[in-house]
């Protein structure tokens, strides 16, 4: 399936030199994408090769585009930023991710970094700071907005919450959740009602201190409960 003109605008052959850092933009606001593209395309060695209005289209096209950097908004319709980052890293592992957002919540910062992003910048940044962030991320160097740095350090200094052990049934649900199954599919697999599965998922998120299903799935992979390639 091809992205719409609003979802993606791909470079014309010969527009950029081979040494340019290839950048894709993933943001549901067209005016934001246009502004970032105009700014970055004026910088030597940087080239925006495509832009997308949602994570699904970005993941679909990423392998063919072979970007060096993906600039991803935190809040978009459809796939979440975390799901988008995980998907992009799956299809183009060599791409580095910069989250560029208006939101600086510590949980969001931690979740996107856990998913594979190495940069986090707030949208009130000055032009020079955005360029520095993109160049750093392109070189594989972590880049955190000063406000994000303060929040992350503060979060890490807090006493870590102890995870409650999962029951055998909760572990079964978590494994299937990590395999990408929806509640209805999990219910059929385990011979449970969909409402019961929904209750188990809520309990799992609460016990693991994570915000959503994607973070729970990442936790399951890190803990070795499921294979990393499911």
WOSUL-V733652 format. One record per residue. N is the residue number from 0. PSI is psi in whole degrees, 0 to 359 (NA if undefined). Layout:
BEGIN
n=N psi=PSI
n=N psi=PSI
END
This chain:
BEGIN
n=0 psi=133
n=1 psi=143
n=2 psi=150
n=3 psi=168
n=4 psi=327
n=5 psi=326
n=6 psi=326
n=7 psi=137
n=8 psi=111
n=9 psi=147
n=10 psi=151
n=11 psi=145
n=12 psi=133
n=13 psi=356
n=14 psi=333
n=15 psi=157
n=16 psi=160
n=17 psi=337
n=18 psi=356
n=19 psi=145
n=20 psi=122
n=21 psi=125
n=22 psi=137
n=23 psi=146
n=24 psi=134
n=25 psi=100
n=26 psi=136
n=27 psi=356
n=28 psi=113
n=29 psi=321
n=30 psi=326
n=31 psi=315
n=32 psi=317
n=33 psi=319
n=34 psi=317
n=35 psi=317
n=36 psi=312
n=37 psi=320
n=38 psi=310
n=39 psi=326
n=40 psi=345
n=41 psi=350
n=42 psi=134
n=43 psi=134
n=44 psi=4
n=45 psi=137
n=46 psi=121
n=47 psi=113
n=48 psi=344
n=49 psi=156
n=50 psi=147
n=51 psi=147
n=52 psi=356
n=53 psi=163
n=54 psi=325
n=55 psi=314
n=56 psi=324
n=57 psi=314
n=58 psi=319
n=59 psi=322
n=60 psi=348
n=61 psi=318
n=62 psi=318
n=63 psi=329
n=64 psi=333
n=65 psi=58
n=66 psi=152
n=67 psi=328
n=68 psi=138
n=69 psi=124
n=70 psi=116
n=71 psi=131
n=72 psi=155
n=73 psi=321
n=74 psi=113
n=75 psi=156
n=76 psi=157
n=77 psi=228
n=78 psi=142
n=79 psi=168
n=80 psi=318
n=81 psi=314
n=82 psi=322
n=83 psi=315
n=84 psi=314
n=85 psi=316
n=86 psi=317
n=87 psi=318
n=88 psi=334
n=89 psi=317
n=90 psi=333
n=91 psi=76
n=92 psi=333
n=93 psi=347
n=94 psi=142
n=95 psi=143
n=96 psi=130
n=97 psi=119
n=98 psi=125
n=99 psi=109
n=100 psi=164
n=101 psi=354
n=102 psi=137
n=103 psi=32
n=104 psi=140
n=105 psi=323
n=106 psi=321
n=107 psi=320
n=108 psi=309
n=109 psi=318
n=110 psi=318
n=111 psi=325
n=112 psi=320
n=113 psi=326
n=114 psi=341
n=115 psi=355
n=116 psi=148
n=117 psi=359
n=118 psi=148
n=119 psi=116
n=120 psi=138
n=121 psi=150
n=122 psi=357
n=123 psi=9
n=124 psi=152
n=125 psi=162
n=126 psi=312
n=127 psi=326
n=128 psi=322
n=129 psi=316
n=130 psi=316
n=131 psi=320
n=132 psi=315
n=133 psi=316
n=134 psi=320
n=135 psi=311
n=136 psi=321
n=137 psi=329
n=138 psi=5
n=139 psi=18
n=140 psi=132
n=141 psi=143
n=142 psi=117
n=143 psi=132
n=144 psi=140
n=145 psi=319
n=146 psi=321
n=147 psi=322
n=148 psi=314
n=149 psi=317
n=150 psi=320
n=151 psi=317
n=152 psi=317
n=153 psi=319
n=154 psi=318
n=155 psi=336
n=156 psi=340
n=157 psi=154
n=158 psi=121
n=159 psi=141
n=160 psi=137
n=161 psi=128
n=162 psi=137
n=163 psi=142
n=164 psi=143
n=165 psi=146
n=166 psi=168
n=167 psi=320
n=168 psi=319
n=169 psi=323
n=170 psi=320
n=171 psi=316
n=172 psi=317
n=173 psi=317
n=174 psi=317
n=175 psi=323
n=176 psi=317
n=177 psi=337
n=178 psi=0
n=179 psi=11
n=180 psi=142
n=181 psi=167
n=182 psi=319
n=183 psi=319
n=184 psi=321
n=185 psi=319
n=186 psi=316
n=187 psi=319
n=188 psi=319
n=189 psi=4
n=190 psi=48
n=191 psi=168
n=192 psi=157
n=193 psi=323
n=194 psi=321
n=195 psi=318
n=196 psi=318
n=197 psi=320
n=198 psi=319
n=199 psi=318
n=200 psi=318
n=201 psi=318
n=202 psi=320
n=203 psi=313
n=204 psi=319
n=205 psi=316
n=206 psi=325
n=207 psi=354
n=208 psi=46
n=209 psi=161
n=210 psi=333
n=211 psi=178
n=212 psi=323
n=213 psi=315
n=214 psi=324
n=215 psi=320
n=216 psi=318
n=217 psi=321
n=218 psi=317
n=219 psi=321
n=220 psi=314
n=221 psi=324
n=222 psi=357
n=223 psi=17
n=224 psi=334
n=225 psi=163
n=226 psi=149
n=227 psi=340
n=228 psi=16
n=229 psi=NA
END
